[in-house]
Amino acid sequence: MGRIGMFVDEKYRGLGVGSLLMENALLLGKRLHLRIFYLSVFDTNIAGIKLYKKFGFIEHGKFPGWLQNGYINEIFMSRKL
């Protein structure tokens, strides 16, 4: 099992950088013989959620009410490799 964490600086968003990072993370996971990748993402990160779904991640649940300039939910997602 592997946990993914990534961030794309604002000036590089929309250029495919997130997709390249995800492709390489998934390849690395396969090389390491991992079976599952999991992650969490705040529900305000619409672009991130869209990216993860594009790569086959599915939502498993939410942790409500994280405080970050107001209340937001943390979404838990995973996918098999």
C-alpha positions in Angstrom: 0.0 0.0 0.0 1.3 3.4 -0.9 0.1 6.9 0.1 0.4 9.7 -2.6 1.0 13.3 -1.7 1.6 15.9 -4.4 1.2 19.6 -5.1 1.4 21.7 -8.3 2.3 25.3 -7.9 -0.4 27.7 -9.2 1.7 28.9 -12.2 2.0 25.4 -13.5 -1.6 24.3 -13.1 -3.5 23.4 -16.3 -0.3 22.4 -18.1 -0.5 18.6 -17.5 2.0 18.6 -14.7 -0.4 16.9 -12.3 -1.1 14.1 -14.8 2.6 13.6 -15.3 3.2 13.4 -11.6 0.4 10.9 -11.2 1.5 8.8 -14.1 5.0 8.5 -12.7 3.7 7.8 -9.1 1.6 5.0 -10.5 4.5 3.5 -12.5 6.7 3.7 -9.4 4.0 2.0 -7.3 3.8 -0.9 -9.8 7.6 -1.2 -9.9 7.5 -1.5 -6.1 4.8 -4.2 -6.4 2.3 -2.1 -4.4 -1.3 -3.2 -4.7 -3.2 -0.1 -3.6 -2.6 3.7 -3.6 -4.6 5.9 -1.3 -4.9 9.6 -0.7 -6.9 12.3 0.9 -8.0 15.6 -0.7 -10.0 18.5 0.6 -13.4 18.9 -1.1 -12.5 22.4 -2.1 -9.8 21.0 -4.4 -12.1 20.4 -7.4 -9.2 20.1 -9.9 -7.4 17.5 -7.7 -10.6 15.4 -7.3 -11.1 15.5 -11.1 -7.5 14.4 -11.7 -7.7 11.5 -9.2 -11.0 10.3 -10.7 -9.4 10.5 -14.2 -6.8 8.1 -12.9 -9.3 5.7 -11.5 -9.4 6.7 -7.8 -12.7 6.1 -6.1 -14.1 7.9 -3.0 -14.4 5.8 0.2 -15.6 8.4 2.6 -15.2 11.9 4.1 -13.9 13.3 7.4 -16.2 16.3 8.0 -15.2 19.7 9.3 -11.5 20.2 9.0 -10.8 23.8 9.9 -8.8 25.8 7.3 -10.2 29.3 6.9 -13.7 27.8 7.5 -14.9 24.2 7.6 -14.1 21.9 4.7 -14.3 18.1 4.3 -11.4 15.7 3.7 -12.2 13.1 1.1 -10.5 9.7 1.2 -9.8 7.9 -2.1 -7.9 4.9 -3.4 -7.3 2.7 -6.4 -5.8 -0.7 -7.1 -2.6 -0.9 -9.1 
